Amino acid sequence: MESEILSDEELAMITGYQARAWQRRWLNSHGWHYIESRGRRPLVGRQYARQQLGAPSAEPSPSAPAKQAWTPDFSKVS
């Protein structure tokens, strides 16, 4: 199972930098939102990164018809 936060390797692949200071500089210059850990590691959410990179959303679109909820058939109960 994937973590909700990008790994060090994934962040280095996106930014092109291994050094955390350069990663933060890249994220800032490209307008990405992140938080810093106590060790000043930039923490980027996986879903946010997918949105920033233009990946389609995993959530169903609002135009998709909603699935009708299951309801019990009480006519069969005596």
Residue, then its C-alpha position, 0 to 999 in steps of 0.5 A: m500500500e502506498s503512503e499518502i506522502l511522497s517518498d524521498e525518491e519520488l520527490a527527488m524524481i519530480t524536483g530533480y534534486q536530492a538535497r532538501a533545500w533545493q527540493r523546497r526551492w523547486l516546490n516554491s518556484h513551481g507553486w506547490h504546497y507542502i509542509e516541512s517535517r521536524g528535519r525540514r524534509p518537504l512533505v508533499g501529499r500523493q493526491y496533491a502531487r497527482q493533481q499538480l502533475g495532471a493525472p486524472s482524479a480517482e474520484p467519480s465525476p459529479s456528472a456520473p449517475a449515483k448508484q441507487a442504494w440497496t433497499p430490502d424487499f419487505s414484501k417477501v417477509s411474512 
